[in-house]
C-alpha cells in the first residue's frame, strides 16, 4: 500500500528524513513514535503528496512518485483519510459541512449521495446531534471526532493520524483511540504518528521509532485493550 525507497527530505539545511526505506501493507496498523519535530508530520505529508521528497521515491497504491495532477490528487484523497492534531476544521462551516467537504473535494457533489454518507460518519463518531453546530461550539474532543468523521466519510483504505490525542484530556484521548482502533478493525489500514509512548502502546500493531531522520522498526505489539482508558 505504501512504499518509501531511499527517501530523503530536506528543508534548506535541515534534514527531516534521511534515506528512509519502509513499507506498509494493506490493512496494517502501525505507529511512528518520535519526539516533536522528529519528522513524523513530514513523513505523513509525503504519503498524501502534500510535499515531495528531496530524493527517493514514495509510492501509495498505484501512485508512484512525482507531482500529481488535480484528478489524480482527487483519486488519492478518496483512498486516504487524514486526521490532524490541530483539527483543521473550517470555523465558518457547520459540523455537517466540514464533514461533507471531503466528499466535495473528492468530486462528489450530489446531495442525494452526500447526505447518507455524512450522516453515517457523524453517527459513527457520536456527533449526529451536533451536525448544525460550528467548531467553536464543540469541545476539543468533539472537534477531534468531527475531524475523524471527515477523514472516514469516504470509507478510505488508509487512515493517517498525526498526533490525534495531543490537544485532548485523558478521557477524550481514550475515546479517540478507541474509535480509531474500531475503524481499523473494520478494515482500514491505520498509521498514527505520536510523541507519546502510552498512545503507541494502546494502538499496538507494528511500531517504528523516528529519530535523527532515521526510521527503525521497534516491535510488533498487540493493542493494550483496557489500557486505552488511561491514554
C-alpha positions in Angstrom: 0.0 0.0 0.0 2.8 2.5 1.0 6.4 2.2 -0.1 9.4 4.5 0.7 12.5 3.8 -1.4 15.6 5.6 0.0 13.6 8.7 0.7 15.4 11.8 2.0 13.6 15.1 2.7 15.4 18.4 3.4 14.1 21.8 4.3 17.1 24.0 3.4 19.9 22.8 5.7 17.6 20.9 8.0 17.4 17.1 7.4 13.9 15.8 8.2 14.2 12.3 6.8 17.4 10.5 6.0 17.4 7.7 3.4 14.2 6.1 4.7 13.2 2.7 3.1 10.0 1.4 4.5 6.8 -0.4 3.5 3.3 -0.7 5.0 0.8 -3.3 3.7 -2.9 -3.0 3.1 -5.0 -3.3 6.3 -1.9 -3.0 8.5 -1.8 -1.0 11.8 1.4 0.9 12.5 2.7 3.7 14.9 5.5 6.1 14.3 6.9 7.2 17.7 9.3 10.1 18.0 9.9 13.4 19.7 8.4 16.7 18.5 9.9 17.8 15.1 11.4 14.3 14.6 9.9 14.2 11.1 6.6 12.4 11.7 4.4 15.1 10.0 6.9 15.2 7.1 6.5 11.5 6.6 2.7 11.7 6.6 2.7 14.7 4.2 4.9 12.7 1.8 2.3 10.0 1.8 -0.5 12.4 1.0 1.7 14.1 -1.7 1.4 17.5 0.1 5.1 17.6 -0.3 7.7 15.9 -2.4 10.9 14.1 -1.3 14.3 15.7 -2.0 15.4 12.3 -3.3 14.0 8.8 -3.4 10.5 7.5 -4.4 7.2 7.4 -2.4 4.5 5.0 -3.7 1.0 5.0 -2.4 -1.2 2.4 -4.0 -0.9 3.0 -7.8 0.5 6.5 -7.3 4.3 6.3 -7.7 6.4 9.5 -7.0 6.2 12.8 -8.8 3.6 15.6 -8.6 0.0 14.5 -9.1 -2.4 16.1 -11.5 -5.6 17.6 -10.0 -7.6 14.5 -11.0 -5.1 12.1 -9.5 -5.0 14.1 -6.2 -8.8 13.7 -6.1 -8.4 9.9 -6.6 -5.7 9.7 -3.9 -7.9 11.6 -1.4 -10.7 9.0 -1.9 -8.3 6.3 -0.6 -6.7 8.3 2.3 -8.3 10.0 5.3 -6.2 12.4 7.3 -6.6 13.4 11.0 -4.6 16.4 12.1 -3.5 17.4 15.6 -5.0 20.9 15.1 -8.2 19.5 13.6 -8.2 21.9 10.5 -11.9 22.5 10.7 -13.3 25.5 8.9 -14.6 27.8 11.6 -17.5 29.2 9.5 -18.8 25.8 8.4 -21.1 23.6 10.5 -20.1 20.1 11.6 -22.1 18.6 8.7 -20.5 21.0 6.2 -17.0 20.3 7.4 -17.5 16.5 7.0 -19.2 16.9 3.6 -16.2 19.0 2.4 -14.1 15.8 2.0 -16.7 14.4 -0.4 -16.8 17.7 -2.4 -13.0 17.7 -2.7 -13.2 14.1 -3.9 -15.5 15.2 -6.7 -18.9 14.2 -5.2 -21.4 17.0 -5.3 -24.9 15.5 -5.4 -26.7 16.0 -2.1 -28.5 12.7 -2.6 -25.1 11.0 -2.5 -23.6 13.2 0.2 -26.3 13.1 2.8 -26.3 9.4 3.7 -22.5 9.2 3.8 -22.2 12.3 6.1 -25.0 11.1 8.4 -23.3 7.7 8.7 -19.9 9.2 9.5 -21.5 11.5 12.2 -23.3 8.6 13.7 -20.1 6.6 13.9 -18.4 9.3 15.9 -21.4 10.2 18.0 -22.0 13.7 16.6 -25.4 13.4 14.9 -27.0 15.7 17.4 -24.2 18.4 16.8 -24.4 18.5 13.0 -25.6 22.1 12.8 -23.1 23.5 15.3 -19.9 25.4 14.4 -16.5 24.1 15.5 -16.2 26.8 18.2 -19.3 25.4 19.9 -17.7 22.0 20.3 -15.4 20.7 23.0 -11.8 19.7 21.9 -12.8 16.1 22.0 -15.8 16.7 19.8 -13.7 18.7 17.4 -11.4 15.8 17.0 -14.3 13.4 16.5 -15.6 15.8 13.8 -12.1 15.6 12.2 -12.3 11.8 12.3 -15.8 11.8 10.7 -14.3 14.0 7.9 -11.5 11.5 7.5 -13.7 8.4 7.3 -16.7 9.7 5.3 -15.1 8.4 2.1 -14.6 5.0 3.6 -10.8 5.3 2.8 -8.5 2.3 2.7 -5.9 4.2 4.8 -6.3 6.5 7.8 -3.3 8.8 8.7 -3.5 10.3 12.2 -1.0 13.0 13.1 -0.8 13.3 17.0 -4.6 12.8 17.2 -4.7 13.0 21.0 -2.2 15.8 21.5 -4.7 18.5 22.5 -7.1 16.2 24.4 -7.6 15.5 28.1 -7.3 11.8 29.0 -11.0 10.8 28.7 -11.4 12.3 25.3 -8.0 10.9 24.2 -9.1 7.4 25.2 -12.3 7.8 23.3 -10.5 8.9 20.1 -8.0 6.0 20.3 -10.9 3.5 20.8 -12.6 4.9 17.8 -9.5 4.7 15.6 -9.0 1.1 16.6 -12.6 0.3 15.8 -12.2 1.9 12.3 -9.0 -0.2 11.8 -10.8 -3.4 12.9 -13.4 -2.7 10.2 -10.8 -2.9 7.5 -8.9 0.4 7.1 -5.1 0.5 7.4 -4.1 2.9 10.3 -0.8 4.8 10.5 -0.5 7.0 13.6 2.3 9.5 14.5 2.8 10.4 18.1 5.2 11.7 20.7 3.6 9.7 23.4 4.7 6.2 24.2 1.4 5.4 26.0 -0.5 6.1 22.8 1.8 3.9 20.8 1.2 1.1 23.4 -2.6 1.5 23.2 -2.7 1.3 19.4 -0.4 -1.7 19.1 0.5 -3.0 15.6 3.9 -2.5 14.1 5.9 0.2 15.9 8.6 2.4 14.5 10.9 4.9 16.1 11.8 8.1 14.1 14.9 9.8 15.4 17.5 12.0 13.6 15.7 11.5 10.3 16.1 7.7 10.5 13.1 5.2 10.8 13.7 2.0 12.6 11.5 -1.0 13.4 10.9 -1.1 17.1 8.4 -4.0 17.6 5.1 -5.6 16.8 2.7 -5.4 19.7 -1.0 -6.2 20.3 -3.3 -3.3 21.3 -3.3 -2.7 25.0 -7.1 -3.0 25.1 -8.1 -2.0 28.6 -5.1 0.3 28.8 -6.9 2.6 26.3 -8.8 4.1 29.2 -5.6 5.5 30.6 -4.2 7.1 27.5 
